[in-house]
């Protein structure tokens, strides 16, 4: 049996509304700085993971002003598909630049852990807003239930 490719997501220290992001897997690496406008992508990632754990298709838009990266999460049976698309803007055509199919442990857990770690960072409110604690608690509960399920 082949070991699923695990992703690694690193959310850096935000400065002036810009968040350094690094996504790595065995055969792919992507680094970019995302803006917190028009919506906060760390909150959106938390919401998307809640949906994904519940088997609902979802996407996160990382706005680079004007370009965007979209992370789509789709349930495919027991597996989860992560599609990374790039576009010239929010409403522009999207081009698939990377696709990974993995399980809960290789796709959802690394993203969840990066959010938890991000929420422990110390940064100025002017630089970035902390993740909504109610949403994060809900996600933590879902992840724990799924791991112990």
C-alpha positions as CSV (number, residue, x, y, z in Angstrom):
1,X,0.0,0.0,0.0
2,X,1.4,3.4,-0.9
3,X,1.7,5.9,1.9
4,X,-0.5,8.9,1.2
5,X,1.3,12.1,0.4
6,X,1.0,14.4,3.4
7,X,0.8,18.1,3.0
8,X,2.4,20.7,5.3
9,X,0.8,24.1,5.7
10,X,2.7,26.9,7.4
11,X,1.0,30.1,8.3
12,X,3.7,32.7,9.2
13,X,3.6,35.9,11.2
14,X,1.3,38.4,9.6
15,X,2.4,42.0,9.0
16,X,0.1,44.9,7.9
17,X,-2.7,42.6,6.7
18,X,-0.4,40.2,4.8
19,X,0.2,36.6,5.9
20,X,3.1,34.6,4.6
21,X,1.9,31.1,3.6
22,X,3.9,28.0,2.7
23,X,2.3,24.8,1.4
24,X,4.5,21.8,0.8
25,X,4.0,18.2,-0.2
26,X,6.4,15.6,-1.5
27,X,6.3,16.9,-5.0
28,X,5.0,20.4,-4.7
29,X,5.9,23.7,-3.0
30,X,4.0,27.0,-2.9
31,X,4.9,30.1,-1.1
32,X,2.9,33.3,-1.2
33,X,1.6,36.3,0.9
34,X,-2.1,36.5,1.3
35,X,-4.2,39.6,2.1
36,X,-6.9,39.7,4.8
37,X,-9.1,41.6,2.3
38,X,-12.0,41.2,1.3
39,X,-12.3,38.4,3.9
40,X,-9.9,36.9,6.5
41,X,-8.6,33.7,4.9
42,X,-7.6,32.1,8.3
43,X,-11.2,32.4,9.5
44,X,-12.3,31.0,6.1
45,X,-9.9,28.1,6.4
46,X,-11.4,27.3,9.8
47,X,-14.9,27.4,8.3
48,X,-13.8,25.3,5.3
49,X,-12.3,22.6,7.4
50,X,-15.5,22.4,9.5
51,X,-17.4,21.8,6.2
52,X,-14.8,19.4,4.8
53,X,-14.9,17.2,8.0
54,X,-18.7,17.1,7.5
55,X,-18.2,15.9,3.9
56,X,-19.2,19.2,2.3
57,X,-17.3,20.6,-0.7
58,X,-15.7,23.9,0.1
59,X,-13.0,26.4,-1.1
60,X,-10.7,29.0,0.4
61,X,-9.6,32.0,-1.5
62,X,-6.2,33.4,-0.7
63,X,-6.1,36.9,-2.2
64,X,-2.8,38.2,-3.4
65,X,-4.2,41.4,-4.8
66,X,-4.9,41.1,-7.7
67,X,-4.1,37.4,-8.2
68,X,-5.7,34.6,-6.1
69,X,-5.0,31.1,-5.1
70,X,-8.0,28.8,-4.4
71,X,-7.8,25.7,-2.3
72,X,-10.7,23.4,-3.0
73,X,-11.5,20.5,-0.7
74,X,-13.8,17.8,-2.0
75,X,-14.8,14.5,-0.4
76,X,-14.3,11.5,-2.7
77,X,-15.5,8.5,-0.7
78,X,-13.1,8.0,2.1
79,X,-10.6,10.3,0.5
80,X,-10.3,14.1,0.3
81,X,-9.2,15.9,-2.8
82,X,-7.2,19.1,-2.5
83,X,-7.1,21.2,-5.7
84,X,-5.0,24.3,-5.8
85,X,-6.0,26.7,-8.5
86,X,-4.5,30.1,-9.5
87,X,-6.3,33.0,-11.2
88,X,-5.6,36.5,-12.2
89,X,-8.3,37.8,-9.9
90,X,-11.3,36.6,-7.9
91,X,-13.6,36.5,-10.9
92,X,-11.0,35.5,-13.5
93,X,-10.6,32.0,-15.0
94,X,-8.9,29.5,-12.7
95,X,-6.0,27.2,-13.7
96,X,-5.4,24.0,-11.7
97,X,-1.7,24.0,-10.6
98,X,-1.8,21.1,-8.2
99,X,-4.0,18.2,-7.2
100,X,-3.6,15.9,-4.2
101,X,-5.8,13.1,-3.1
102,X,-5.3,11.9,0.5
103,X,-7.2,11.0,3.6
104,X,-8.3,12.9,6.7
105,X,-4.8,12.5,8.3
106,X,-2.8,13.7,5.3
107,X,-5.0,16.6,4.2
108,X,-7.3,17.9,7.0
109,X,-5.1,17.3,10.0
110,X,-2.1,19.2,8.8
111,X,-4.3,22.2,7.9
112,X,-6.0,22.0,11.3
113,X,-2.7,21.9,13.1
114,X,-1.4,24.9,11.2
115,X,-4.5,26.9,12.3
116,X,-4.1,25.9,15.9
117,X,-0.4,26.8,15.8
118,X,-1.2,30.1,14.0
119,X,-3.6,31.0,16.8
120,X,-0.9,30.7,19.4
121,X,1.3,33.3,17.6
122,X,1.7,36.7,19.1
123,X,0.9,39.5,16.7
124,X,-0.6,43.0,16.6
125,X,-4.4,43.3,16.0
126,X,-3.6,45.9,13.4
127,X,-1.6,43.2,11.5
128,X,-4.2,40.4,11.5
129,X,-7.3,39.3,13.4
130,X,-7.2,36.1,15.5
131,X,-9.3,33.2,14.4
132,X,-12.8,33.2,15.8
133,X,-12.5,31.1,19.0
134,X,-16.0,29.7,18.7
135,X,-15.3,28.4,15.2
136,X,-11.9,27.0,16.2
137,X,-13.5,25.2,19.2
138,X,-16.2,23.7,17.0
139,X,-13.5,22.5,14.5
140,X,-11.4,21.1,17.4
141,X,-14.4,19.1,18.7
142,X,-15.1,17.7,15.2
143,X,-11.5,16.8,14.7
144,X,-11.3,15.1,18.1
145,X,-14.5,13.1,17.4
146,X,-13.2,12.1,13.9
147,X,-9.8,10.9,15.4
148,X,-11.5,9.0,18.2
149,X,-14.4,7.8,16.0
